[in-house]
Amino acid sequence: MRLEFRPALADTGIVFVRGDMDGARIKAAVSNRIETPRRTTLTCGRASVEMVEHVMAALYGLQVDNCEVWVDEAEMPGFDGSSQPFVEALKEGGICEQSVPKARLVVRNITRLGTDDAWVEARPSTNGALSVKFRLDYGANNAIGRQTLQLAVTPESFERELAPSRTFVLQEEAEWLVSKGLGRRATYQNVLVFDKDGPLENELRYRDECVRHKALDLVGDLALAGCDLVGHFIAHRSGHRLNAELVRALLIEEEIVEGRRRSA
């Protein structure tokens, strides 16, 4: 599998390009998202790309607004299960400022979706930027347990606090995914698989790596708004579907203004 980040003109946005399908283009927008288990999948016509959340998180985390992501198959490379390899590639390639204003969605009202058990909420920002708070709850008698993380998202904080955090699953979840034909490239080295005592054949990069990765996924899903977000986002046991539903609601309810764009 090959993935290339290529420069794009202002107002292009993030576009996945299937080089193996005559350059079929799939805009990274919540309107192109379809529901699939435990991953974010985008489709346009007969072309699709899967597991894009870590790529999108890296682009949004580094504040890259315009980029063509060329791939030669549907599923994105998993690497070590984090966004770190994508961050490193983007930084090595270089990021340039663009003079054309970009869209910014400013959260003015409280919007909350979900149930008492799992929900996600957008609130007005207190610092004029994007911040996230994630509450993870796997129960008290579990190797993952309860974890909470709050972070103001900047390129520096994203690279330091979120990008290296890796995908995780419980051992029984991993077995279910395999039975459904998913996670074909998954190993104990690129996915943290937890039994009752902790990760199997691996070590944590952070004591609370699991909640950091959930916050990373949230950033990647929010990126499907296709613009900068100014607001405070709180999630409690939320997943890709709820995150995307919140983005859809905000695009309907909130105002979009302009700022400056950047390209890879």
C-alpha positions as CSV (number, residue, x, y, z in Angstrom):
1,M,0.0,0.0,0.0
2,R,1.3,3.5,-0.9
3,L,0.2,6.8,0.4
4,E,1.4,10.2,-0.8
5,F,0.6,13.7,0.5
6,R,0.6,16.1,-2.5
7,P,0.2,19.9,-2.4
8,A,-3.2,21.4,-3.3
9,L,-4.4,24.8,-4.3
10,A,-6.4,26.9,-1.8
11,D,-10.1,25.9,-1.5
12,T,-9.3,22.3,-2.5
13,G,-9.7,21.0,1.0
14,I,-8.6,17.4,1.8
15,V,-9.2,15.1,-1.1
16,F,-8.4,11.4,-1.3
17,V,-7.3,10.3,-4.8
18,R,-7.5,6.6,-5.8
19,G,-4.5,6.3,-8.1
20,D,-5.5,2.7,-8.8
21,M,-8.9,3.9,-10.0
22,D,-8.0,6.4,-12.7
23,G,-7.6,9.2,-10.2
24,A,-11.1,8.9,-8.6
25,R,-11.5,11.7,-6.1
26,I,-13.2,11.5,-2.7
27,K,-13.5,14.7,-0.8
28,A,-13.0,14.4,3.0
29,A,-16.4,15.6,4.0
30,V,-18.9,14.2,6.5
31,S,-21.5,14.1,3.6
32,N,-19.3,11.3,2.0
33,R,-19.1,9.2,5.2
34,I,-20.8,5.9,5.4
35,E,-21.2,3.7,8.5
36,T,-18.7,0.9,8.9
37,P,-17.6,-0.9,12.2
38,R,-14.9,0.8,14.2
39,R,-13.5,3.0,11.4
40,T,-14.3,6.0,9.3
41,T,-15.0,5.3,5.6
42,L,-15.6,7.8,2.8
43,T,-17.2,7.1,-0.5
44,C,-17.9,8.9,-3.8
45,G,-19.4,7.0,-6.7
46,R,-17.7,3.6,-6.9
47,A,-14.6,4.7,-5.1
48,S,-14.0,4.5,-1.3
49,V,-11.3,4.9,1.3
50,E,-11.3,3.3,4.7
51,M,-9.8,3.9,8.1
52,V,-9.0,7.6,7.3
53,E,-9.4,8.9,10.8
54,H,-5.6,8.8,11.6
55,V,-4.7,10.5,8.4
56,M,-7.4,13.2,8.9
57,A,-6.3,13.7,12.5
58,A,-2.7,14.3,11.4
59,L,-3.8,16.8,8.8
60,Y,-6.1,18.7,11.1
61,G,-3.7,18.5,14.0
62,L,-0.9,20.1,11.9
63,Q,-3.5,22.6,10.5
64,V,-3.2,21.5,6.9
65,D,-6.3,22.6,5.1
66,N,-5.5,21.7,1.4
67,C,-3.9,18.4,0.4
68,E,-4.4,15.6,-2.0
69,V,-3.9,12.2,-0.4
70,W,-3.0,9.8,-3.2
71,V,-3.5,6.1,-2.4
72,D,-3.5,2.9,-4.4
73,E,-6.1,0.9,-2.4
74,A,-9.1,1.5,-0.2
75,E,-7.7,0.8,3.3
76,M,-5.2,3.3,4.7
77,P,-1.9,1.9,6.0
78,G,-2.1,1.2,9.8
79,F,1.6,1.5,10.5
80,D,1.9,1.4,14.3
81,G,-1.8,2.3,14.9
82,S,-1.2,6.0,15.5
83,S,-1.0,9.2,13.5
84,Q,2.7,9.6,14.2
85,P,4.0,8.3,10.8
86,F,1.6,10.7,8.9
87,V,2.8,13.6,11.1
88,E,6.4,12.8,10.3
89,A,5.7,12.5,6.6
90,L,3.9,15.9,6.5
91,K,6.6,17.7,8.4
92,E,9.3,16.2,6.2
93,G,7.4,17.3,3.1
94,G,6.9,20.8,4.5
95,I,3.8,22.9,5.1
96,C,3.2,26.3,3.5
97,E,0.9,29.2,4.2
98,Q,-1.7,30.2,1.6
99,S,-3.1,33.7,1.2
100,V,-6.7,32.7,0.5
101,P,-9.1,32.9,3.5
102,K,-10.4,29.6,4.9
103,A,-13.6,28.6,6.5
104,R,-14.0,28.6,10.3
105,L,-17.0,27.2,12.1
106,V,-17.5,29.0,15.4
107,V,-19.6,27.2,18.0
108,R,-22.0,29.7,19.5
109,N,-24.5,27.3,21.2
110,I,-24.4,24.1,23.2
111,T,-25.2,21.1,21.0
112,R,-25.3,17.6,22.5
113,L,-26.1,14.2,20.9
114,G,-26.3,10.7,22.2
115,T,-27.6,9.0,25.3
116,D,-26.8,9.0,29.0
117,D,-24.3,6.1,28.3
118,A,-22.5,7.6,25.3
119,W,-22.6,11.2,24.1
120,V,-20.7,14.0,22.5
121,E,-21.1,17.8,23.0
122,A,-20.0,21.0,21.4
123,R,-19.7,24.2,23.5
124,P,-18.5,27.7,22.7
125,S,-14.7,28.1,23.1
126,T,-13.1,29.9,26.0
127,N,-9.8,30.5,24.2
128,G,-10.8,31.2,20.6
129,A,-9.5,27.8,19.4
130,L,-10.3,24.0,19.4
131,S,-10.1,22.1,22.6
132,V,-11.3,18.5,23.4
133,K,-12.1,16.5,26.5
134,F,-12.7,12.8,26.3
135,R,-14.0,10.5,29.1
136,L,-13.3,6.9,28.6
137,D,-15.0,4.3,30.8
138,Y,-14.3,0.6,30.5
139,G,-15.3,0.0,34.2
140,A,-13.3,-0.3,37.4
141,N,-12.5,-3.9,37.0
142,N,-10.7,-3.7,33.7
143,A,-7.1,-3.1,32.5
144,I,-8.2,0.0,30.7
145,G,-10.5,1.4,33.4
146,R,-11.6,5.0,33.5
147,Q,-9.5,7.7,31.9
148,T,-10.0,11.4,31.1
149,L,-8.0,13.8,29.0
150,Q,-8.5,17.5,28.2
151,L,-6.4,19.3,25.6
152,A,-6.2,22.5,23.7
153,V,-5.4,21.3,20.2
154,T,-2.5,23.0,18.5
155,P,0.1,21.6,16.1
156,E,2.6,21.3,19.0
157,S,0.2,19.7,21.5
158,F,-1.2,17.4,18.9
159,E,2.2,16.1,17.9
160,R,3.3,15.8,21.5
161,E,0.2,14.5,23.3
162,L,-2.0,12.7,20.8
163,A,-0.2,11.7,17.6
164,P,1.8,8.8,19.1
165,S,-1.2,7.2,20.8
166,R,-2.3,3.9,19.2
167,T,-5.4,2.0,18.4
168,F,-6.6,-0.3,21.2
169,V,-9.1,-3.1,21.5
170,L,-10.1,-5.7,24.1
171,Q,-9.0,-9.2,23.3
172,E,-12.6,-10.3,22.7
173,E,-13.2,-7.3,20.4
174,A,-10.1,-8.3,18.4
175,E,-11.4,-11.8,18.0
176,W,-14.8,-10.4,16.8
177,L,-13.2,-8.1,14.2
178,V,-11.1,-11.0,12.8
179,S,-14.3,-13.1,12.5
180,K,-15.9,-10.3,10.4
181,G,-12.9,-10.1,8.1
182,L,-11.7,-6.8,9.5
183,G,-8.2,-5.8,10.7
184,R,-6.5,-8.0,8.3
185,R,-3.1,-6.3,8.9
186,A,-3.5,-6.0,12.6
187,T,-0.8,-7.4,14.9
188,Y,0.0,-7.0,18.6
189,Q,2.6,-4.5,17.4
190,N,0.3,-2.1,15.5
191,V,-2.8,-2.5,17.8
192,L,-2.9,-2.5,21.6
193,V,-4.8,-5.6,22.4
194,F,-5.8,-5.7,26.1
195,D,-6.5,-8.8,28.2
196,K,-7.5,-8.5,31.8
197,D,-3.9,-7.6,32.8
198,G,-2.9,-5.1,30.2
199,P,-1.6,-5.0,26.6
200,L,-0.5,-8.2,25.0
201,E,3.1,-8.3,23.7
202,N,3.4,-4.5,23.9
203,E,4.0,-1.6,26.2
204,L,2.1,1.6,26.7
205,R,3.6,4.9,25.4
206,Y,1.5,6.8,27.9
207,R,-0.2,5.7,31.1
208,D,-3.5,6.9,29.7
209,E,-2.7,6.1,26.0
210,C,-6.2,4.7,25.4
211,V,-8.1,8.0,26.1
212,R,-5.4,9.9,24.2
213,H,-6.2,7.7,21.1
214,K,-9.9,8.3,21.5
215,A,-9.2,12.0,21.6
216,L,-7.1,11.6,18.4
217,D,-10.0,9.8,16.7
218,L,-12.3,12.6,17.8
219,V,-10.0,15.2,16.1
220,G,-9.9,13.1,13.0
221,D,-13.7,12.8,12.8
222,L,-14.2,16.5,13.5
223,A,-11.9,17.2,10.6
224,L,-14.7,16.0,8.3
225,A,-16.4,19.4,8.9
226,G,-14.0,20.6,6.1
227,C,-13.1,23.7,8.0
228,D,-11.4,24.9,11.2
229,L,-13.5,24.4,14.4
230,V,-13.6,27.0,17.2
231,G,-15.2,25.3,20.2
232,H,-14.8,23.0,23.1
233,F,-15.8,19.4,22.4
234,I,-16.6,17.0,25.2
235,A,-17.1,13.3,24.5
236,H,-18.2,10.5,26.9
237,R,-17.7,7.0,25.5
238,S,-18.4,8.4,22.0
239,G,-17.3,6.8,18.8
240,H,-17.0,7.6,15.1
241,R,-20.7,7.6,14.4
242,L,-21.7,10.0,17.1
243,N,-18.7,12.2,16.3
244,A,-19.9,12.5,12.7
245,E,-23.5,13.1,13.7
246,L,-22.3,16.1,15.7
247,V,-20.3,17.5,12.8
248,R,-23.4,17.2,10.6
249,A,-25.5,19.0,13.2
250,L,-23.0,21.8,13.6
251,L,-22.8,22.4,9.8
252,I,-26.5,23.0,9.9
253,E,-26.8,25.0,13.0
254,E,-23.6,27.2,13.3
255,E,-22.1,30.1,11.4
256,I,-19.0,29.7,9.1
257,V,-16.5,32.6,8.9
258,E,-13.1,32.9,7.2
259,G,-9.3,32.7,8.2
260,R,-6.0,31.8,6.4
261,R,-5.3,28.4,4.7
262,R,-2.3,26.1,4.7
263,S,-1.2,23.4,2.3
264,A,1.1,20.4,2.6
